[in-house]
């Protein structure tokens, strides 16, 4: 599934992932692949994101 990430700065990014879940405790967004593994190469700071919008398959 594709997700559109809109940052506070106005920048928009599209990410391919199985799920994207905000984690308030760690102040980040967890991005997981179809096997449930977190994609460590992508780090999104929770405070810098305005919206996460699922785009469908």
N, C-alpha and C positions, 0 to 999 in steps of 0.2 A: 504494500500500500504506500502511496505517496502522501507526505505531509508537507504543508506549506507552513514555514516558520516565519513570523513577522517580528522583527526586532524593534525595540524602542527607537532606534536610530532611523527607522524607515526601510532598512534593508530587508529584502525578502529572499528566502532560501527554500528550495525544495529538497526534501530528504526522503529516500526510499528506505522503509523499515517496516517490520511487522507491528511494532508498537512503540509509542513515545509516551512516557509517563513522567510527569513532574514529580520530583522528590524534594519536598520542602526541607527535610532534615539535612540533606547534603547540599542544598542550594544549587541543584543541577537538574537537568532533564535526562532521564535514562532512555537510551535508544536501543531497542532489542531487535535482533534478526529473527527469522522464522523458526530457529531452533531455541529461542529464548535466551541467547547469549547477548550480553551487552556489548555494543560496538564501542570499544575503548578509544578508537581513533577519532571519534566525534565527541566533543565536549561542548555542551550548551549551558551557559550560566542562566539559572532560573530567573534572576532579577533583570536580565537584559531582554527578555522575550515578552512581547505584547500579546501574541496569539499563536496557537498551534491549531491548524485547520486540516482535518483529514480530507484528501482529494479523491478518494475512491480508488478502485483497482485499475 
